[in-house]
Amino acid sequence: MTLTRLCVTALAELEADPSGTAPGRFGFDEPELALHQAEADLALGRHQQARARAEASAASCPDGTGGWTAATLVLAQAEAADSPQDAVQRALHVLDHVPAARLRSTARTRLHHLAIALPTEHGAELTERLRILPAAIDHHGHAL
């Protein structure tokens, strides 16, 4: 059997499999792809597209997980310019629902970037929450 025929057969089997596109299947995760696309849109200044993709990503992830946290914070970053109060509320929601010890370094970076991007009058509460956030720890329990 040729390589092309093997690929076609494998793709047909994947499409027929009810869990073929399930998150994490064969290393592919649609919510993660949407998250990366949202981050790219954000970097390119396409805030509406970033919002839509980040919302789709967050909606596909269980609340409180790393993927949900990342997507929610990218959504907040996309909202910062047009809806700063909504962006703050999303960030505070993450801080209220994800224990500090479970906040990944990327989430902490997104939170800090968001706080900087917000107008002072909107970002004060978030800035204060970040100031008192316990230091990140490694898997041995040591502060990073």
Long-range contacts (C-beta under 8 A, 24 or more apart in sequence): 23-60, 29-67, 30-60, 31-56, 31-57, 31-58, 31-60, 31-61, 31-67, 31-71, 32-57, 32-67, 34-60, 34-71, 35-67, 35-70, 35-71, 35-74, 38-71, 38-74, 38-75, 38-78, 39-74, 41-78, 42-74, 42-77, 42-78, 47-78, 47-79, 47-81, 47-82, 50-74, 50-75, 50-77, 50-78, 51-75, 51-78, 51-79, 54-78, 63-97, 64-97, 64-98, 66-102, 66-104, 66-107, 69-94, 69-98, 69-103, 69-104, 69-107, 70-104, 70-106, 70-107, 70-110, 73-107, 73-110, 73-111, 73-114, 74-110, 76-110, 76-114, 77-110, 77-113, 77-114, 77-117, 80-114, 80-117, 80-118, 81-117, 84-118, 84-119, 84-122, 84-123, 85-122, 87-114, 87-118, 87-122, 88-118, 88-122, 88-123, 88-125, 88-126, 91-115, 91-126, 92-125, 92-126, 92-129, 95-129, 95-133, 100-133, 100-134, 101-134, 101-137, 103-133, 103-136, 105-136, 105-144, 108-133, 108-136
